[in-house]
Amino acid sequence: MTLIRYQRVSTAGQRTDRQDAALLEAGCERVYTDVASGRSLHGRPQLAAALDYARDGDTLLVLELSRLGRSLRDVVSTIDDLRERGVGVRSLAEGIDTTPGRPEAVLLVAVFGALAQISRETIVRNTREGLDAARARGQRLGRPPALTAAKRDVAHDLLAAGRSIAATARGSGVSRATVQRAIAAGVLPEPTYAVATAR
C-alpha cells in the first residue's frame, strides 16, 4: 500500500508551501506536482502520472479535492475511476476518505455522483433559460455572420468596381471563401473584372 501525494498550483508564480506543510505531515512515499490549470487533464501530466502509478490498495492524498479538477464532474469521475481500481482518495481539507473497505466510502461516492448530476442539470437548465430569454428579447443567437451588412456593402462595391475576389476579400476583411459563398448565394454580384486569356 502506497500513499501517493499529488499537488497542483495554477501558475508558475504560485508556491506549494501551504500544500507541502500539510501533506508532508501525512508522510507520502511518492510525490507528484503540476504547475497547470485544473481545467484539463491534458495540461496536468503529473496527475496523469500519479493516476497511472496508483495500484490496488494505494491512496491518493491531496490537500483539497479542488486539486483534482475545477469541476465537480471531473473530481467525481476521477474518484470513481480510482475506486473501481481499488485506489482511495484522501482529502485533508474536507476530511474525506474514499479508501475501499471504509463503510462511508460508498456513500461518499454516491453523494458526489448525485451532486455532479445536479450540477450538470442546473447548468443545462440555466443555459436553456438564458437562450429562451435572449430569443424573447429578439437577440440573434449563435456565431455572428462573417459577412456583416457593412462588410457586404464594401465587398459589393469592390466587385462592382472590377476588383478580384481575392482583392475584395482583403478589402472587406473576410476570407475568399466567404466572398465566394456570398456570390454563389446571390448576396454579392458576380465579379466583373476581365480574365486574361493566354495567347
N, CA, C and O of each residue as an XYZ file, in Angstrom:
796
protein
N       0.851     -1.194      0.000
C       0.000      0.000      0.000
C       0.881      1.235      0.000
O       1.721      1.413      0.882
N       0.680      2.092     -1.003
C       1.496      3.293     -1.154
C       0.632      4.534     -0.986
O      -0.476      4.606     -1.519
N       1.138      5.501     -0.251
C       0.456      6.779     -0.097
C       1.059      7.731     -1.118
O       2.228      8.103     -1.019
N       0.255      8.123     -2.098
C       0.718      8.949     -3.211
C       0.223     10.373     -3.009
O      -0.969     10.610     -2.813
N       1.139     11.297     -3.057
C       0.786     12.699     -2.843
C       0.721     13.432     -4.175
O       1.641     13.359     -4.989
N      -0.385     14.140     -4.379
C      -0.493     14.971     -5.583
C      -0.827     16.393     -5.181
O      -1.695     16.627     -4.339
N      -0.134     17.334     -5.788
C      -0.403     18.747     -5.534
C      -0.324     19.508     -6.848
O       0.378     19.119     -7.782
N      -1.059     20.593     -6.887
C      -1.095     21.394     -8.121
C      -1.232     22.862     -7.785
O      -2.013     23.241     -6.912
N      -0.469     23.687     -8.483
C      -0.656     25.137     -8.439
C      -0.982     25.589     -9.849
O      -0.525     24.984    -10.820
N      -1.766     26.646     -9.968
C      -2.259     27.051    -11.281
C      -1.225     27.772    -12.127
O      -1.248     27.667    -13.353
N      -0.307     28.511    -11.484
C       0.683     29.259    -12.251
C       2.067     29.060    -11.649
O       2.215     28.671    -10.490
N       3.075     29.339    -12.470
C       4.454     29.168    -12.013
C       4.778     30.104    -10.859
O       5.689     29.831    -10.077
N       4.036     31.212    -10.742
C       4.287     32.173     -9.675
C       3.778     31.711     -8.324
O       4.188     32.250     -7.296
N       2.899     30.729     -8.305
C       2.374     30.226     -7.041
C       3.324     29.189     -6.471
O       4.040     28.511     -7.207
N       3.321     29.074     -5.142
C       4.184     28.108     -4.484
C       3.339     27.008     -3.851
O       2.136     27.162     -3.645
N       3.998     25.906     -3.553
C       3.280     24.767     -2.976
C       3.496     24.677     -1.465
O       3.210     23.646     -0.858
N       4.005     25.768     -0.851
C       4.344     25.718      0.571
C       3.175     25.256      1.439
O       3.333     24.394      2.303
N       1.982     25.852      1.193
C       0.820     25.514      2.017
C       0.469     24.045      1.856
O       0.140     23.367      2.829
N       0.540     23.556      0.625
C       0.250     22.148      0.391
C       1.362     21.272      0.974
O       1.094     20.207      1.530
N       2.625     21.734      0.841
C       3.748     20.950      1.347
C       3.628     20.693      2.842
O       3.779     19.559      3.295
N       3.354     21.754      3.612
C       3.316     21.642      5.063
C       2.281     20.625      5.520
O       2.548     19.807      6.401
N       1.095     20.682      4.914
C       0.025     19.781      5.324
C       0.267     18.358      4.837
O       0.044     17.396      5.572
N       0.720     18.233      3.610
C       0.871     16.901      3.025
C       2.107     16.160      3.553
O       2.114     14.931      3.628
N       3.144     16.910      3.915
C       4.339     16.267      4.443
C       4.050     15.554      5.758
O       4.622     14.505      6.055
N       3.147     16.146      6.541
C       2.798     15.537      7.823
C       2.161     14.166      7.614
O       2.254     13.295      8.479
N       1.519     13.976      6.475
C       0.849     12.701      6.216
C       1.851     11.616      5.822
O       1.529     10.429      5.873
N       3.055     12.013      5.432
C       4.103     11.049      5.110
C       3.851     10.268      3.837
O       3.521      9.084      3.900
N       3.997     10.896      2.690
C       3.762     10.231      1.408
C       5.061      9.635      0.861
O       6.148     10.179      1.059
N       4.918      8.518      0.178
C       6.075      7.838     -0.383
C       6.426      8.345     -1.777
O       7.590      8.331     -2.176
N       5.414      8.791     -2.511
C       5.658      9.341     -3.846
C       4.939     10.672     -3.951
O       3.829     10.830     -3.444
N       5.586     11.645     -4.622
C       5.029     12.993     -4.729
C       4.992     13.412     -6.193
O       5.976     13.267     -6.919
N       3.855     13.930     -6.613
C       3.676     14.432     -7.980
C       3.172     15.867     -7.889
O       2.230     16.155     -7.150
N       3.805     16.768     -8.645
C       3.425     18.179     -8.607
C       3.243     18.717    -10.014
O       4.112     18.556    -10.870
N       2.097     19.363    -10.248
C       1.827     20.023    -11.524
C       1.779     21.524    -11.330
O       1.333     22.015    -10.292
N       2.240     22.250    -12.336
C       2.038     23.697    -12.395
C       1.185     23.924    -13.627
O       1.697     24.122    -14.728
N      -0.124     23.892    -13.425
C      -1.043     23.943    -14.565
C      -2.448     24.243    -14.087
O      -2.772     24.080    -12.911
N      -3.277     24.686    -15.022
C      -4.687     24.894    -14.741
C      -5.352     23.557    -14.472
O      -4.914     22.525    -14.981
N      -6.417     23.576    -13.666
C      -7.138     22.352    -13.365
C      -8.183     22.000    -14.380
O      -8.916     21.031    -14.183
N      -8.290     22.748    -15.470
C      -9.394     22.544    -16.409
C      -9.266     21.286    -17.246
O     -10.264     20.665    -17.614
N      -8.042     20.919    -17.540
C      -7.886     19.786    -18.452
C      -6.822     18.824    -17.953
O      -5.754     19.240    -17.504
N      -7.120     17.544    -18.036
C      -6.157     16.532    -17.632
C      -4.941     16.548    -18.544
O      -3.843     16.180    -18.125
N      -5.135     16.982    -19.814
C      -4.025     17.008    -20.763
C      -2.965     18.022    -20.343
O      -1.801     17.901    -20.726
N      -3.370     19.037    -19.546
C      -2.425     20.037    -19.082
C      -1.852     19.692    -17.723
O      -1.162     20.516    -17.122
N      -2.123     18.478    -17.217
C      -1.648     18.072    -15.895
C      -0.942     16.713    -15.997
O      -1.475     15.701    -15.543
N       0.239     16.695    -16.584
C       0.931     15.423    -16.804
C       1.272     14.684    -15.512
O       1.280     13.453    -15.486
N       1.552     15.430    -14.439
C       1.909     14.764    -13.190
C       0.702     14.083    -12.545
O       0.848     13.041    -11.905
N      -0.483     14.662    -12.707
C      -1.685     13.984    -12.203
C      -1.916     12.707    -13.001
O      -2.245     11.660    -12.443
N      -1.739     12.810    -14.316
C      -1.894     11.625    -15.162
C      -0.901     10.549    -14.742
O      -1.236      9.365    -14.722
N       0.336     10.962    -14.401
C       1.354     10.009    -13.976
C       0.991      9.380    -12.630
O       1.186      8.182    -12.425
N       0.460     10.198    -11.715
C       0.059      9.691    -10.402
C      -1.079      8.691    -10.541
O      -1.077      7.646     -9.890
N      -2.048      9.009    -11.388
C      -3.184      8.114    -11.592
C      -2.729      6.814    -12.246
O      -3.248      5.740    -11.942
N      -1.760      6.922    -13.144
C      -1.250      5.741    -13.822
C      -0.447      4.850    -12.863
O      -0.484      3.623    -12.957
N       0.274      5.489    -11.946
C       1.107      4.747    -10.999
C       0.270      4.021     -9.941
O       0.647      2.940     -9.489
N      -0.857      4.606     -9.548
C      -1.666      4.070     -8.452
C      -2.111      2.636     -8.733
O      -2.535      2.304     -9.840
N      -2.004      1.800     -7.709
C      -2.387      0.399     -7.808
C      -3.406      0.060     -6.732
O      -3.638      0.837     -5.805
N      -3.997     -1.094     -6.870
C      -4.979     -1.576     -5.901
C      -4.394     -1.511     -4.491
O      -3.319     -2.050     -4.229
N      -5.115     -0.847     -3.592
C      -4.656     -0.715     -2.215
C      -3.957      0.588     -1.929
O      -3.758      0.930     -0.764
N      -3.569      1.345     -2.974
C      -2.910      2.634     -2.790
C      -3.929      3.717     -2.447
O      -5.134      3.533     -2.616
N      -3.417      4.853     -1.960
C      -4.265      6.002     -1.650
C      -3.644      7.255     -2.237
O      -2.454      7.514     -2.061
N      -4.460      8.029     -2.933
C      -4.011      9.310     -3.481
C      -4.391     10.395     -2.485
O      -5.564     10.556     -2.147
N      -3.399     11.133     -2.020
C      -3.611     12.153     -0.997
C      -3.501     13.540     -1.600
O      -2.526     13.850     -2.285
N      -4.506     14.382     -1.344
C      -4.486     15.776     -1.793
C      -4.864     16.668     -0.622
O      -5.507     16.228      0.332
N      -4.458     17.921     -0.708
C      -4.826     18.858      0.351
C      -6.322     19.130      0.304
O      -6.995     19.156      1.335
N      -6.833     19.332     -0.909
C      -8.268     19.568     -1.087
C      -8.687     19.007     -2.436
O      -7.874     18.905     -3.355
N      -9.958     18.643     -2.551
C     -10.454     17.985     -3.766
C     -10.317     18.854     -5.004
O     -10.229     18.330     -6.115
N     -10.297     20.175     -4.836
C     -10.187     21.066     -5.994
C      -8.886     20.855     -6.754
O      -8.779     21.244     -7.917
N      -7.883     20.235     -6.100
C      -6.621     19.962     -6.783
C      -6.802     18.947     -7.902
O      -5.987     18.881     -8.822
N      -7.884     18.143     -7.825
C      -8.111     17.107     -8.841
C      -8.849     17.645    -10.060
O      -8.970     16.942    -11.063
N      -9.339     18.872     -9.994
C     -10.058     19.465    -11.115
C     -10.895     20.628    -10.650
O     -11.150     20.786     -9.456
N     -11.323     21.443    -11.594
C     -12.103     22.617    -11.226
C     -13.602     22.386    -11.284
O     -14.376     23.213    -10.803
N     -14.019     21.275    -11.867
C     -15.451     20.985    -11.913
C     -15.749     19.772    -11.048
O     -14.948     18.843    -10.949
N     -16.906     19.801    -10.432
C     -17.320     18.675     -9.594
C     -17.380     17.390    -10.410
O     -17.053     16.308     -9.924
N     -17.805     17.535    -11.656
C     -17.909     16.359    -12.522
C     -16.559     15.689    -12.716
O     -16.463     14.463    -12.660
N     -15.509     16.483    -12.944
C     -14.171     15.926    -13.132
C     -13.673     15.234    -11.872
O     -13.089     14.152    -11.931
N     -13.916     15.880    -10.717
C     -13.464     15.315     -9.451
C     -14.155     13.976     -9.197
O     -13.509     12.990     -8.840
N     -15.481     13.952     -9.387
C     -16.245     12.721     -9.161
C     -15.779     11.620    -10.097
O     -15.628     10.470     -9.684
N     -15.552     11.971    -11.363
C     -15.108     10.982    -12.342
C     -13.763     10.379    -11.942
O     -13.564      9.169    -12.045
N     -12.841     11.230    -11.484
C     -11.528     10.749    -11.067
C     -11.633      9.834     -9.858
O     -11.022      8.766     -9.826
N     -12.409     10.253     -8.867
C     -12.581      9.438     -7.656
C     -13.228      8.107     -7.995
O     -12.823      7.063     -7.484
N     -14.233      8.147     -8.857
C     -14.955      6.929     -9.227
C     -14.044      5.954     -9.974
O     -14.050      4.753     -9.705
N     -13.258      6.492    -10.920
C     -12.342      5.639    -11.678
C     -11.309      4.979    -10.764
O     -11.004      3.795    -10.911
N     -10.778      5.756     -9.821
C      -9.787      5.213     -8.905
C     -10.403      4.149     -8.006
O      -9.790      3.113     -7.748
N     -11.595      4.407     -7.541
C     -12.252      3.454     -6.633
C     -12.493      2.109     -7.321
O     -12.368      1.049     -6.707
N     -12.842      2.177     -8.613
C     -13.043      0.933     -9.353
C     -11.747      0.131     -9.462
O     -11.776     -1.088     -9.632
N     -10.612      0.821     -9.365
C      -9.297      0.159     -9.417
C      -8.789     -0.189     -8.023
O      -7.672     -0.684     -7.871
N      -9.612      0.070     -6.999
C      -9.206     -0.241     -5.639
C      -8.315      0.807     -5.019
O      -7.625      0.534     -4.037
N      -8.320      2.028     -5.589
C      -7.477      3.119     -5.097
C      -8.358      4.147     -4.385
O      -9.381      4.575     -4.920
N      -7.960      4.533     -3.194
C      -8.724      5.516     -2.440
C      -8.208      6.923     -2.657
O      -7.098      7.120     -3.152
N      -9.021      7.905     -2.283
C      -8.631      9.316     -2.333
C      -8.877      9.914     -0.959
O      -9.965      9.794     -0.396
N      -7.849     10.559     -0.430
C      -7.993     11.262      0.847
C      -7.774     12.741      0.633
O      -6.784     13.152      0.030
N      -8.707     13.543      1.132
C      -8.586     14.998      1.069
C      -8.484     15.522      2.491
O      -9.399     15.333      3.293
N      -7.366     16.183      2.810
C      -7.149     16.652      4.170
C      -8.089     17.796      4.540
O      -8.613     17.827      5.654
N      -8.311     18.743      3.612
C      -9.134     19.912      3.926
C     -10.583     19.537      4.195
O     -11.199     20.037      5.136
N     -11.122     18.654      3.363
C     -12.527     18.265      3.522
C     -12.719     17.084      4.474
O     -13.844     16.757      4.853
N     -11.619     16.453      4.854
C     -11.720     15.303      5.739
C     -12.417     14.124      5.094
O     -13.123     13.371      5.764
N     -12.220     13.959      3.784
C     -12.890     12.900      3.025
C     -11.902     11.782      2.729
O     -10.748     12.032      2.379
N     -12.364     10.558      2.872
C     -11.527      9.392      2.598
C     -12.380      8.337      1.903
O     -13.292      7.773      2.506
N     -12.078      8.071      0.626
C     -12.861      7.077     -0.131
C     -12.114      5.757     -0.256
O     -12.370      4.981     -1.176
N     -11.192      5.500      0.668
C     -10.438      4.250      0.623
C     -11.390      3.064      0.631
O     -12.247      2.976      1.511
N     -11.261      2.143     -0.333
C     -12.132      0.964     -0.371
C     -12.084      0.206      0.957
O     -11.027      0.076      1.573
N     -13.241     -0.289      1.383
C     -13.315     -1.010      2.636
C     -13.857     -0.164      3.769
O     -14.312     -0.692      4.783
N     -13.809      1.153      3.599
C     -14.388      2.028      4.617
C     -15.893      2.096      4.384
O     -16.319      2.306      3.248
N     -16.711      1.926      5.416
C     -18.169      1.896      5.251
C     -18.735      3.150      4.590
O     -19.685      3.080      3.811
N     -18.134      4.302      4.914
C     -18.675      5.550      4.379
C     -18.220      5.843      2.954
O     -18.734      6.770      2.328
N     -17.263      5.070      2.424
C     -16.712      5.348      1.101
C     -17.772      5.263      0.020
O     -17.850      6.137     -0.844
N     -18.598      4.209      0.059
C     -19.638      4.040     -0.953
C     -20.618      5.198     -0.898
O     -21.036      5.721     -1.931
N     -20.983      5.598      0.323
C     -21.930      6.704      0.486
C     -21.350      8.003     -0.054
O     -22.052      8.766     -0.717
N     -20.068      8.261      0.225
C     -19.435      9.487     -0.244
C     -19.426      9.564     -1.762
O     -19.742     10.602     -2.342
N     -19.060      8.454     -2.402
C     -19.024      8.435     -3.872
C     -20.423      8.636     -4.432
O     -20.588      9.335     -5.432
N     -21.427      8.041     -3.814
C     -22.804      8.204     -4.274
C     -23.261      9.650     -4.137
O     -23.931     10.188     -5.018
N     -22.887     10.276     -3.014
C     -23.254     11.685     -2.796
C     -22.564     12.575     -3.822
O     -23.184     13.474     -4.390
N     -21.279     12.322     -4.058
C     -20.556     13.098     -5.066
C     -21.219     12.958     -6.436
O     -21.398     13.942     -7.153
N     -21.578     11.730     -6.787
C     -22.226     11.499     -8.080
C     -23.537     12.248     -8.198
O     -23.840     12.823     -9.243
N     -24.331     12.244     -7.103
C     -25.609     12.958     -7.116
C     -25.383     14.462     -7.257
O     -26.111     15.137     -7.984
N     -24.379     14.981     -6.563
C     -24.080     16.417     -6.657
C     -23.628     16.789     -8.065
O     -24.006     17.838     -8.587
N     -22.820     15.930     -8.677
C     -22.358     16.188    -10.045
C     -23.536     16.201    -11.007
O     -23.597     17.037    -11.908
N     -24.472     15.275    -10.820
C     -25.652     15.222    -11.678
C     -26.493     16.474    -11.516
O     -26.968     17.041    -12.499
N     -26.677     16.905    -10.276
C     -27.438     18.129    -10.020
C     -26.745     19.322    -10.674
O     -27.398     20.182    -11.263
N     -25.418     19.366    -10.565
C     -24.650     20.455    -11.171
C     -24.840     20.484    -12.679
O     -25.046     21.550    -13.259
N     -24.772     19.303    -13.327
C     -24.956     19.236    -14.780
C     -26.350     19.702    -15.176
O     -26.506     20.480    -16.118
N     -27.368     19.223    -14.450
C     -28.741     19.586    -14.782
C     -28.988     21.075    -14.570
O     -29.733     21.697    -15.326
N     -28.365     21.642    -13.547
C     -28.513     23.080    -13.284
C     -27.898     23.896    -14.411
O     -28.481     24.883    -14.858
N     -26.722     23.484    -14.870
C     -26.059     24.197    -15.974
C     -26.910     24.137    -17.237
O     -27.082     25.146    -17.922
N     -27.446     22.943    -17.550
C     -28.278     22.784    -18.740
C     -29.529     23.654    -18.637
O     -29.898     24.337    -19.592
N     -30.177     23.625    -17.473
C     -31.397     24.408    -17.289
C     -31.121     25.907    -17.404
O     -31.858     26.630    -18.074
N     -30.050     26.371    -16.744
C     -29.714     27.795    -16.810
C     -29.372     28.230    -18.227
O     -29.737     29.327    -18.649
N     -28.671     27.371    -18.964
C     -28.324     27.687    -20.349
C     -29.576     27.794    -21.202
O     -29.720     28.721    -22.000
N     -30.486     26.831    -21.027
C     -31.727     26.841    -21.795
C     -32.558     28.086    -21.480
O     -33.098     28.725    -22.383
N     -32.655     28.424    -20.195
C     -33.426     29.606    -19.802
C     -32.789     30.880    -20.349
O     -33.490     31.804    -20.762
N     -31.453     30.925    -20.351
C     -30.767     32.094    -20.890
C     -31.001     32.253    -22.386
O     -31.201     33.368    -22.869
N     -30.977     31.141    -23.124
C     -31.234     31.189    -24.567
C     -32.667     31.606    -24.853
O     -32.916     32.400    -25.760
N     -33.624     31.067    -24.072
C     -35.034     31.436    -24.265
C     -35.244     32.917    -24.009
O     -35.978     33.580    -24.742
N     -34.599     33.441    -22.965
C     -34.735     34.863    -22.639
C     -34.133     35.728    -23.741
O     -34.683     36.773    -24.089
N     -32.992     35.286    -24.292
C     -32.346     36.044    -25.369
C     -33.225     36.060    -26.619
O     -33.347     37.089    -27.283
N     -33.838     34.914    -26.937
C     -34.733     34.865    -28.096
C     -35.935     35.775    -27.884
O     -36.376     36.450    -28.814
N     -36.467     35.795    -26.658
C     -37.628     36.635    -26.359
C     -37.299     38.115    -26.530
O     -38.168     38.917    -26.872
N     -36.031     38.472    -26.289
C     -35.604     39.868    -26.473
C     -35.258     40.162    -27.925
O     -34.914     41.293    -28.270
N     -35.351     39.138    -28.780
C     -35.062     39.329    -30.195
C     -33.585     39.282    -30.537
O     -33.186     39.710    -31.621
N     -32.770     38.769    -29.629
C     -31.335     38.687    -29.901
C     -31.044     37.544    -30.858
O     -31.677     36.489    -30.808
N     -30.087     37.774    -31.719
C     -29.646     36.733    -32.636
C     -28.677     35.825    -31.902
O     -27.733     36.310    -31.278
N     -28.890     34.516    -31.965
C     -28.057     33.558    -31.262
C     -27.099     32.866    -32.223
O     -27.320     32.842    -33.433
N     -26.050     32.312    -31.674
C     -25.077     31.603    -32.495
C     -23.949     32.510    -32.947
O     -23.850     33.664    -32.529
N     -23.108     31.973    -33.800
C     -21.953     32.717    -34.301
C     -22.390     33.879    -35.168
O     -23.251     33.708    -36.031
N     -21.814     35.064    -34.961
C     -22.182     36.200    -35.805
C     -21.782     35.939    -37.257
O     -20.789     35.258    -37.514
N     -22.548     36.477    -38.202
C     -22.229     36.220    -39.605
C     -20.874     36.799    -39.986
O     -20.516     37.896    -39.558
N     -20.120     36.051    -40.797
C     -18.804     36.525    -41.216
C     -18.949     37.746    -42.109
O     -18.110     38.647    -42.085
N     -20.021     37.771    -42.899
C     -20.243     38.879    -43.822
C     -21.338     39.772    -43.258
O     -22.519     39.582    -43.548
N     -20.937     40.745    -42.450
C     -21.906     41.673    -41.882
C     -22.428     42.594    -42.984
O     -21.903     42.602    -44.098
N     -23.456     43.361    -42.667
C     -24.043     44.274    -43.652
C     -23.002     45.272    -44.154
O     -22.937     45.569    -45.347
N     -22.187     45.786    -43.228
C     -21.177     46.778    -43.615
C     -20.125     46.147    -44.527
O     -19.726     46.738    -45.530
N     -19.676     44.928    -44.163
C     -18.675     44.251    -44.986
C     -19.264     43.845    -46.331
O     -18.572     43.859    -47.348
N     -20.544     43.482    -46.331
C     -21.204     43.102    -47.584
C     -21.241     44.291    -48.533
O     -21.003     44.137    -49.731
N     -21.541     45.488    -48.002
C     -21.594     46.684    -48.850
C     -20.230     47.001    -49.450
O     -20.122     47.351    -50.625
N     -19.185     46.872    -48.622
C     -17.827     47.130    -49.113
C     -17.473     46.119    -50.201
O     -16.949     46.483    -51.254
N     -17.766     44.843    -49.935
C     -17.463     43.793    -50.916
C     -18.233     44.015    -52.205
O     -17.701     43.815    -53.297
N     -19.490     44.430    -52.078
C     -20.326     44.695    -53.261
C     -19.691     45.781    -54.121
O     -19.584     45.635    -55.339
N     -19.268     46.878    -53.476
C     -18.665     47.996    -54.209
C     -17.356     47.593    -54.866
O     -17.062     48.015    -55.985
N     -16.565     46.774    -54.170
C     -15.280     46.353    -54.731
C     -15.481     45.464    -55.949
O     -14.795     45.624    -56.958
N     -16.412     44.533    -55.857
C     -16.688     43.654    -57.003
C     -17.247     44.452    -58.173
O     -16.880     44.222    -59.326
N     -18.141     45.396    -57.866
C     -18.744     46.216    -58.918
C     -17.698     47.101    -59.601
O     -17.842     47.478    -60.764
N     -16.633     47.423    -58.839
C     -15.567     48.258    -59.396
C     -14.543     47.441    -60.164
O     -13.553     47.981    -60.656
N     -14.784     46.116    -60.269
C     -13.894     45.278    -61.059
C     -12.772     44.632    -60.296
O     -11.845     44.089    -60.897
N     -12.836     44.681    -58.974
C     -11.782     44.045    -58.186
C     -11.956     42.528    -58.187
O     -13.066     42.022    -58.349
N     -10.860     41.815    -58.006
C     -10.899     40.354    -57.975
C     -11.493     39.869    -56.650
O     -11.644     40.636    -55.699
N     -11.820     38.591    -56.618
C     -12.364     38.024    -55.383
C     -11.350     38.135    -54.255
O     -11.712     38.457    -53.124
N     -10.074     37.868    -54.555
C      -9.030     37.960    -53.530
C      -8.909     39.383    -53.001
O      -8.816     39.596    -51.792
N      -8.910     40.359    -53.912
C      -8.794     41.760    -53.501
C     -10.031     42.196    -52.729
O      -9.939     42.963    -51.771
N     -11.189     41.701    -53.155
C     -12.431     42.029    -52.463
C     -12.418     41.477    -51.047
O     -12.840     42.151    -50.107
N     -11.931     40.251    -50.895
C     -11.854     39.632    -49.568
C     -10.937     40.433    -48.656
O     -11.270     40.690    -47.499
N      -9.767     40.831    -49.189
C      -8.838     41.631    -48.381
C      -9.440     42.980    -48.028
O      -9.326     43.437    -46.890
N     -10.067     43.604    -48.980
C     -10.620     44.937    -48.764
C     -11.798     44.969    -47.800
O     -12.016     45.966    -47.111
N     -12.552     43.887    -47.753
C     -13.729     43.862    -46.871
C     -13.466     43.128    -45.556
O     -14.335     43.064    -44.687
N     -12.254     42.575    -45.420
C     -11.889     41.944    -44.157
C     -12.511     40.584    -43.913
O     -12.750     40.200    -42.768
N     -12.775     39.849    -44.994
C     -13.319     38.490    -44.862
C     -12.467     37.544    -45.703
O     -11.555     37.980    -46.406
N     -12.762     36.271    -45.628
C     -11.992     35.293    -46.395
C     -12.515     35.196    -47.824
O     -13.637     35.607    -48.120
N     -11.678     34.644    -48.703
C     -12.115     34.428    -50.084
C     -13.304     33.481    -50.127
O     -14.218     33.657    -50.934
N     -13.290     32.475    -49.255
C     -14.396     31.510    -49.232
C     -15.708     32.194    -48.892
O     -16.755     31.849    -49.439
N     -15.650     33.175    -47.979
C     -16.868     33.906    -47.599
C     -17.412     34.681    -48.784
O     -18.618     34.692    -49.027
N     -16.519     35.330    -49.522
C     -16.940     36.089    -50.709
C     -17.517     35.143    -51.757
O     -18.555     35.430    -52.354
N     -16.850     34.030    -51.977
C     -17.327     33.072    -52.976
C     -18.688     32.492    -52.603
O     -19.542     32.301    -53.468
N     -18.891     32.212    -51.313
C     -20.196     31.697    -50.882
C     -21.289     32.746    -51.078
O     -22.408     32.425    -51.479
N     -20.951     33.994    -50.791
C     -21.930     35.072    -50.946
C     -22.291     35.276    -52.417
O     -23.441     35.569    -52.742
N     -21.309     35.122    -53.303
C     -21.576     35.237    -54.745
C     -22.465     34.085    -55.195
O     -23.423     34.286    -55.943
N     -22.144     32.877    -54.737
C     -22.931     31.702    -55.118
C     -24.362     31.801    -54.614
O     -25.289     31.307    -55.256
N     -24.541     32.447    -53.450
C     -25.882     32.580    -52.871
C     -26.642     33.767    -53.448
O     -27.814     33.968    -53.127
N     -25.983     34.558    -54.300
C     -26.633     35.713    -54.893
C     -26.623     36.940    -54.009
O     -27.273     37.938    -54.322
N     -25.888     36.878    -52.901
C     -25.806     38.024    -51.979
C     -24.883     39.086    -52.550
O     -25.105     40.282    -52.364
N     -23.846     38.640    -53.247
C     -22.919     39.553    -53.912
C     -22.963     39.297    -55.410
O     -23.265     38.189    -55.853
N     -22.657     40.338    -56.189
C     -22.692     40.170    -57.650
C     -21.495     39.372    -58.154
O     -20.459     39.294    -57.495
N     -21.655     38.797    -59.307
C     -20.535     38.109    -59.956
C     -19.422     39.127    -60.218
O     -19.706     40.279    -60.544
N     -18.158     38.712    -60.080
C     -17.070     39.649    -60.354
C     -17.087     40.073    -61.811
O     -17.393     39.284    -62.705
N     -16.745     41.356    -62.032
C     -16.797     41.892    -63.408
C     -15.403     42.114    -63.973
O     -15.266     42.599    -65.096
N     -14.363     41.768    -63.211
C     -13.023     42.009    -63.721
C     -12.760     41.120    -64.910
O     -13.274     40.005    -65.001
N     -11.935     41.635    -65.838
C     -11.636     40.880    -67.049
C     -10.636     39.766    -66.727
O      -9.649     39.993    -66.028
N     -10.891     38.600    -67.225
C      -9.979     37.487    -67.031
C      -9.039     37.401    -68.220
O      -9.466     37.240    -69.363
N      -7.765     37.510    -67.929
C      -6.793     37.486    -69.019
C      -6.717     36.093    -69.590
O      -6.725     35.106    -68.855
N      -6.643     36.014    -70.909
C      -6.554     34.710    -71.563
C      -5.184     34.541    -72.176
O      -4.583     35.502    -72.658
N      -4.702     33.340    -72.158
C      -3.380     33.077    -72.712
C      -3.410     33.199    -74.217
O      -4.394     32.809    -74.845
N      -2.401     33.709    -74.785
C      -2.322     33.858    -76.233
C      -1.507     32.753    -76.815
O      -1.320     32.699    -78.031
